Amino acid sequence: MFYYLLAPLGKKWLVFNLFNYISFRAAGATVTALLIAFVVGPGIIRRLRAHKVGQVIRAEGPASHQSKRGTPTMGGLIILLATVLPTLLWAQLDNRFVLVALLSILWMGAIGFLDDYLKIVQGKSRGLVAKWKLVGQCAFGIMLGLLLLVEPVVAESTLPATATTLPFLKYLVVNFAPLVFVLFVTTVITGSSNAVNLTDGLDGLATGLAAVAALAFAVFAYLLGRTDLTSFLYLFYLPGAGELAIFCAALMGACLGFLWFNAHPAQVFMGDTGSLAIGGAFGTVAILLKAEFLLLIIGGVFAAEAISVILQTSVYKWYKRTRGKEYADAHRVFRMAPLHHHFEKLGWAETTVVTRFYILGILCALVAFATLKLR
């Protein structure tokens, strides 16, 4: 909105030329997101507390988590508001990258909201049945895959619509068959959204990691949208992708603003409303930037959390089927999954786990930045 209202004024007043620069508008989106989170956060938390929208704690979880029972959840509404509104204010709204990214965070946020509502407000312990949650995630993935086949976001790009790039390798792509591409997109969307959802188990953990990942994607979006930088760094140029940096910057600001309330001891949890929305947004951004494999590096901690659950569940079921339940109980891969609970069971304090995972998240982002020159 600001772009259309203020950028044209640059012909008369030089200062308004700033609104033509993506870097300036991305910074503006970050600050706006922070301010929105700070302003609306306390009110939303009060309303959640007044309606007794409290966190349900698993009985089998770490004993220290029982004190969190009843803490307001569904705080992901703060993240959604603080991401969507600044994007609408600062981005070019005719940019298809931005529109698809906004659709993704709202779609996944709606699925998470429904799950939280059924689980907490309606008192259904399972919330939205996992099967229907997966249907909603897959539906968006299939829709996005088909959309990119029929109407590529960047029709004039030298990259085929069904292609993806590989980190560390310059100008080398993997081109999928149409059906495989749709399945690939669906897998990325569902995997990313569920990975962030699994990571959201400690105060501030998923929120801080998401802020780091959003910053990394903002940088990549900005670079891929500039022909001079892509030529210098041996990257594929994606016209219009730079506007996606504004969405990512807004998401980073929203996560940092939410972290103010979500840091230990948390006043509010994001719930599935926030975690599914953030994960779906990351998956969509990676797909739009043709950087799906880079997502595994930037979101390395999220990936490790998801893998720990898959490994724990698979090994347990195999042992239970082949050697019996008692043997399976005694030979778990981790003391508890997801991975952050394993370290809690080892005696690490919650704040220690969160801080060290932050360090690993920053390391993953730095490795991702290293791929820009190691190619």
C-alpha positions as CSV (number, residue, x, y, z in Angstrom):
1,M,0.0,0.0,0.0
2,F,2.8,2.4,0.9
3,Y,4.5,1.6,-2.3
4,Y,1.6,2.7,-4.4
5,L,0.8,5.8,-2.3
6,L,4.3,7.1,-1.6
7,A,6.7,5.9,-4.2
8,P,5.2,8.1,-7.0
9,L,5.8,11.1,-4.8
10,G,9.5,10.5,-5.4
11,K,9.3,12.5,-8.6
12,K,8.7,15.6,-6.5
13,W,10.3,14.9,-3.2
14,L,13.5,12.8,-3.3
15,V,12.9,11.3,0.2
16,F,10.0,9.2,-1.1
17,N,12.3,7.4,-3.6
18,L,13.1,5.3,-0.6
19,F,9.9,3.4,-1.1
20,N,11.2,2.1,-4.4
21,Y,13.9,0.2,-2.6
22,I,13.1,-3.3,-1.3
23,S,15.7,-3.1,1.4
24,F,14.0,0.0,2.9
25,R,10.5,-1.5,2.7
26,A,11.8,-4.8,4.2
27,A,13.2,-2.8,7.2
28,G,9.9,-1.0,7.5
29,A,8.0,-4.3,7.5
30,T,10.2,-5.6,10.2
31,V,9.7,-2.6,12.5
32,T,6.0,-2.5,11.7
33,A,5.6,-6.2,12.6
34,L,7.5,-5.7,15.9
35,L,5.2,-2.8,16.8
36,I,2.0,-4.7,15.9
37,A,3.1,-7.6,18.0
38,F,3.9,-5.4,20.9
39,V,0.6,-3.6,20.6
40,V,-1.9,-6.4,20.0
41,G,0.0,-9.1,22.0
42,P,-1.2,-8.1,25.5
43,G,-4.8,-7.8,24.4
44,I,-4.9,-11.1,22.7
45,I,-3.2,-12.8,25.7
46,R,-5.8,-11.3,28.0
47,R,-8.6,-12.5,25.9
48,L,-7.2,-16.0,25.6
49,R,-6.7,-16.1,29.4
50,A,-10.3,-14.8,30.0
51,H,-11.7,-17.5,27.7
52,K,-9.5,-20.1,29.5
53,V,-7.8,-21.1,26.2
54,G,-5.0,-22.9,28.1
55,Q,-2.2,-25.2,27.0
56,V,-2.8,-29.0,27.4
57,I,0.3,-30.7,28.7
58,R,1.0,-34.4,28.0
59,A,1.2,-36.6,31.1
60,E,4.2,-38.4,29.6
61,G,6.1,-35.2,29.0
62,P,8.9,-33.9,31.3
63,A,7.7,-33.2,34.8
64,S,8.9,-29.6,34.7
65,H,6.3,-28.9,32.0
66,Q,3.3,-29.6,34.2
67,S,3.6,-26.0,35.6
68,K,2.8,-24.7,32.1
69,R,-0.6,-26.2,32.2
70,G,-3.2,-23.6,31.5
71,T,-0.8,-21.1,29.9
72,P,-2.7,-19.3,27.1
73,T,-2.1,-20.8,23.7
74,M,-3.3,-20.0,20.1
75,G,-0.9,-17.0,20.4
76,G,-0.1,-17.7,16.8
77,L,-2.8,-15.2,16.0
78,I,-0.3,-12.5,17.1
79,I,2.2,-13.8,14.5
80,L,-0.4,-14.0,11.8
81,L,-1.5,-10.4,12.4
82,A,2.0,-9.1,12.7
83,T,3.1,-10.8,9.4
84,V,0.1,-10.2,7.2
85,L,-0.6,-6.5,8.0
86,P,3.0,-5.3,7.4
87,T,3.2,-7.3,4.2
88,L,0.0,-5.6,3.0
89,L,1.4,-2.2,4.0
90,W,4.9,-2.5,2.6
91,A,5.0,-5.0,-0.3
92,Q,3.8,-4.7,-3.9
93,L,0.4,-6.4,-3.8
94,D,0.4,-7.3,-7.5
95,N,3.5,-9.5,-7.0
96,R,2.5,-13.1,-7.3
97,F,5.3,-14.2,-5.0
98,V,3.8,-12.2,-2.2
99,L,0.3,-13.2,-2.8
100,V,1.1,-16.9,-2.8
101,A,3.2,-16.5,0.4
102,L,0.3,-14.7,2.1
103,L,-2.2,-17.4,1.0
104,S,0.1,-20.1,2.5
105,I,0.5,-18.6,5.9
106,L,-3.3,-17.9,6.1
107,W,-4.2,-21.4,4.9
108,M,-2.0,-23.2,7.3
109,G,-2.8,-20.8,10.1
110,A,-6.5,-21.6,9.6
111,I,-5.8,-25.4,9.9
112,G,-3.8,-24.8,13.1
113,F,-6.5,-22.5,14.5
114,L,-9.2,-25.2,13.9
115,D,-7.0,-27.8,15.5
116,D,-6.4,-25.6,18.6
117,Y,-10.0,-24.6,18.8
118,L,-11.3,-28.1,18.8
119,K,-8.6,-29.3,21.2
120,I,-8.8,-26.5,23.7
121,V,-12.1,-24.6,23.4
122,Q,-14.3,-27.6,22.5
123,G,-12.4,-29.9,24.8
124,K,-11.6,-32.6,22.2
125,S,-8.3,-34.0,23.4
126,R,-7.2,-35.0,19.9
127,G,-8.1,-31.7,18.3
128,L,-8.4,-31.9,14.6
129,V,-8.0,-35.6,13.7
130,A,-4.5,-36.0,12.3
131,K,-5.9,-37.5,9.1
132,W,-7.9,-34.3,8.4
133,K,-5.1,-32.0,9.4
134,L,-2.9,-33.8,6.8
135,V,-5.7,-33.5,4.2
136,G,-5.7,-29.8,4.7
137,Q,-1.9,-29.6,4.3
138,C,-1.8,-31.8,1.3
139,A,-4.7,-29.9,-0.3
140,F,-2.7,-26.7,-0.3
141,G,0.5,-28.5,-1.5
142,I,-1.4,-30.0,-4.4
143,M,-3.1,-26.7,-5.2
144,L,0.3,-24.9,-5.2
145,G,1.9,-27.5,-7.3
146,L,-0.8,-27.4,-9.9
147,L,-0.8,-23.6,-9.9
148,L,2.9,-23.5,-10.5
149,L,2.5,-25.9,-13.4
150,V,-0.4,-24.0,-15.1
151,E,0.7,-20.4,-14.2
152,P,4.4,-20.2,-13.2
153,V,5.0,-17.4,-10.8
154,V,7.9,-16.2,-13.0
155,A,7.0,-17.1,-16.6
156,E,10.1,-15.2,-17.9
157,S,12.6,-17.1,-15.8
158,T,15.2,-19.3,-17.4
159,L,14.3,-22.0,-14.8
160,P,11.6,-24.5,-15.8
161,A,8.5,-24.3,-13.7
162,T,9.1,-27.9,-12.5
163,A,12.7,-27.4,-11.6
164,T,14.6,-26.9,-8.4
165,T,18.2,-25.8,-7.7
166,L,20.8,-27.6,-5.6
167,P,23.0,-25.9,-3.0
168,F,26.7,-25.7,-3.6
169,L,26.3,-26.3,-7.4
170,K,26.0,-23.5,-9.8
171,Y,23.5,-23.5,-12.6
172,L,22.6,-27.2,-12.0
173,V,19.0,-28.0,-11.6
174,V,16.7,-31.0,-11.0
175,N,13.8,-31.0,-13.3
176,F,10.8,-33.1,-12.2
177,A,8.0,-34.7,-14.3
178,P,4.8,-32.8,-13.7
179,L,3.2,-35.4,-11.4
180,V,6.4,-35.9,-9.5
181,F,6.7,-32.1,-9.1
182,V,3.2,-31.8,-7.5
183,L,4.1,-34.6,-5.1
184,F,7.4,-33.0,-4.3
185,V,5.7,-29.6,-3.6
186,T,3.1,-31.4,-1.4
187,T,5.9,-33.2,0.5
188,V,7.8,-30.0,1.1
189,I,4.7,-28.1,2.4
190,T,3.6,-30.9,4.7
191,G,7.1,-31.7,5.9
192,S,8.0,-28.1,6.7
193,S,4.7,-27.3,8.5
194,N,4.9,-30.4,10.6
195,A,8.6,-29.9,11.4
196,V,8.0,-26.5,12.9
197,N,5.0,-27.9,14.7
198,L,7.1,-30.6,16.3
199,T,9.8,-28.1,17.3
200,D,7.3,-25.9,19.2
201,G,7.7,-27.6,22.6
202,L,9.8,-25.3,24.7
203,D,9.4,-21.6,25.6
204,G,10.7,-19.5,22.7
205,L,12.3,-22.5,20.9
206,A,10.4,-22.5,17.6
207,T,9.8,-18.8,17.7
208,G,13.5,-17.8,17.8
209,L,14.5,-20.5,15.3
210,A,11.8,-19.2,13.0
211,A,13.1,-15.6,13.2
212,V,16.6,-16.8,12.2
213,A,15.2,-18.8,9.3
214,A,13.0,-16.0,8.1
215,L,16.0,-13.6,8.1
216,A,18.0,-16.1,6.0
217,F,15.2,-16.5,3.5
218,A,14.7,-12.7,3.3
219,V,18.4,-12.4,2.3
220,F,18.1,-15.2,-0.4
221,A,14.9,-13.7,-1.8
222,Y,16.5,-10.3,-2.1
223,L,19.6,-11.7,-3.8
224,L,17.6,-13.9,-6.2
225,G,15.5,-10.9,-7.2
226,R,18.5,-8.8,-8.4
227,T,20.1,-9.6,-11.8
228,D,23.4,-8.1,-10.8
229,L,23.9,-10.1,-7.7
230,T,22.6,-13.4,-9.2
231,S,25.2,-12.9,-12.0
232,F,28.0,-12.3,-9.5
233,L,27.0,-15.3,-7.3
234,Y,26.1,-17.7,-10.1
235,L,22.5,-17.9,-9.1
236,F,19.4,-18.2,-11.2
237,Y,17.6,-14.8,-11.5
238,L,14.0,-14.8,-10.4
239,P,12.3,-11.5,-11.5
240,G,10.0,-10.2,-8.8
241,A,11.4,-12.6,-6.1
242,G,12.9,-9.6,-4.2
243,E,9.4,-8.6,-2.9
244,L,9.3,-11.9,-1.0
245,A,12.1,-10.5,1.2
246,I,9.4,-8.1,2.6
247,F,7.2,-11.0,3.5
248,C,10.1,-12.8,5.2
249,A,11.2,-9.7,7.0
250,A,7.7,-9.2,8.3
251,L,7.6,-12.8,9.5
252,M,10.9,-12.3,11.2
253,G,9.7,-9.2,13.0
254,A,6.5,-11.0,14.0
255,C,8.4,-13.8,15.5
256,L,10.7,-11.5,17.4
257,G,7.7,-9.5,18.7
258,F,6.0,-12.8,19.7
259,L,9.2,-13.9,21.4
260,W,8.8,-11.0,23.8
261,F,5.8,-12.8,25.3
262,N,6.9,-16.4,24.5
263,A,10.4,-16.3,26.1
264,H,10.9,-18.3,29.3
265,P,8.7,-18.3,31.4
266,A,6.2,-18.0,28.5
267,Q,3.1,-15.9,28.9
268,V,1.6,-17.4,25.8
269,F,2.3,-20.3,23.4
270,M,1.8,-20.0,19.6
271,G,-0.1,-23.3,19.3
272,D,-0.7,-25.0,16.0
273,T,-2.1,-21.7,14.8
274,G,1.4,-20.3,14.7
275,S,3.6,-23.4,14.2
276,L,1.7,-24.7,11.1
277,A,1.4,-21.2,9.6
278,I,5.2,-20.6,10.0
279,G,6.2,-24.0,8.7
280,G,3.8,-23.7,5.7
281,A,5.2,-20.2,5.0
282,F,8.8,-21.5,5.0
283,G,7.9,-24.4,2.7
284,T,6.1,-22.1,0.3
285,V,8.9,-19.6,0.2
286,A,11.5,-22.3,-0.5
287,I,9.3,-23.6,-3.3
288,L,8.9,-20.2,-4.9
289,L,12.6,-19.5,-4.7
290,K,13.4,-22.9,-6.2
291,A,15.4,-23.6,-3.0
292,E,13.6,-26.6,-1.5
293,F,16.9,-28.4,-0.6
294,L,18.3,-25.2,0.9
295,L,15.3,-25.3,3.3
296,L,16.9,-28.4,4.8
297,I,20.0,-26.4,5.6
298,I,18.3,-23.2,6.8
299,G,15.8,-25.2,8.8
300,G,18.3,-27.8,9.9
301,V,17.1,-27.8,13.5
302,F,13.5,-28.2,12.4
303,A,14.5,-31.1,10.2
304,A,16.4,-32.8,13.0
305,E,13.4,-32.5,15.3
306,A,11.1,-34.1,12.7
307,I,13.7,-36.8,11.9
308,S,14.0,-37.6,15.6
309,V,10.2,-38.3,15.8
310,I,10.2,-40.4,12.7
311,L,13.2,-42.4,13.8
312,Q,11.8,-42.9,17.4
313,T,8.4,-44.0,16.1
314,S,9.7,-46.3,13.4
315,V,12.2,-48.1,15.6
316,Y,9.7,-48.5,18.4
317,K,7.0,-50.0,16.1
318,W,9.6,-52.3,14.5
319,Y,10.9,-53.6,17.9
320,K,7.3,-53.9,19.2
321,R,6.3,-56.0,16.2
322,T,9.4,-58.2,16.1
323,R,10.4,-58.5,19.8
324,G,7.5,-57.3,21.9
325,K,6.4,-54.1,23.7
326,E,8.8,-54.5,26.7
327,Y,11.8,-54.8,24.5
328,A,10.6,-51.8,22.5
329,D,10.1,-49.7,25.6
330,A,13.7,-50.5,26.8
331,H,15.4,-49.8,23.5
332,R,14.2,-46.4,22.4
333,V,16.5,-44.4,20.2
334,F,16.0,-41.2,22.3
335,R,14.9,-40.9,25.8
336,M,12.0,-38.9,24.5
337,A,11.1,-37.3,21.1
338,P,11.1,-34.7,19.7
339,L,14.8,-34.1,20.1
340,H,14.6,-31.2,22.5
341,H,12.8,-33.4,25.1
342,H,15.7,-35.9,24.8
343,F,18.1,-33.3,26.1
344,E,15.7,-32.3,28.9
345,K,15.6,-35.9,30.0
346,L,19.4,-35.9,30.0
347,G,19.2,-33.1,32.6
348,W,19.7,-30.0,30.5
349,A,17.7,-27.0,31.7
350,E,15.0,-25.8,29.4
351,T,16.7,-22.5,28.8
352,T,20.0,-24.3,28.1
353,V,18.3,-26.4,25.4
354,V,16.7,-23.4,23.8
355,T,19.9,-21.3,23.8
356,R,22.0,-24.1,22.3
357,F,19.4,-24.9,19.7
358,Y,19.4,-21.1,18.8
359,I,23.2,-21.4,18.3
360,L,22.7,-24.4,16.0
361,G,20.0,-22.5,14.1
362,I,22.3,-19.6,13.5
363,L,25.0,-22.0,12.4
364,C,22.6,-23.6,9.9
365,A,21.8,-20.1,8.5
366,L,25.5,-19.3,8.1
367,V,26.1,-22.6,6.3
368,A,23.3,-21.7,4.0
369,F,25.0,-18.3,3.3
370,A,28.2,-20.1,2.6
371,T,26.6,-21.9,-0.3
372,L,26.4,-18.6,-2.1
373,K,30.2,-18.7,-2.7
374,L,30.9,-22.4,-2.4
375,R,29.7,-23.3,-5.8
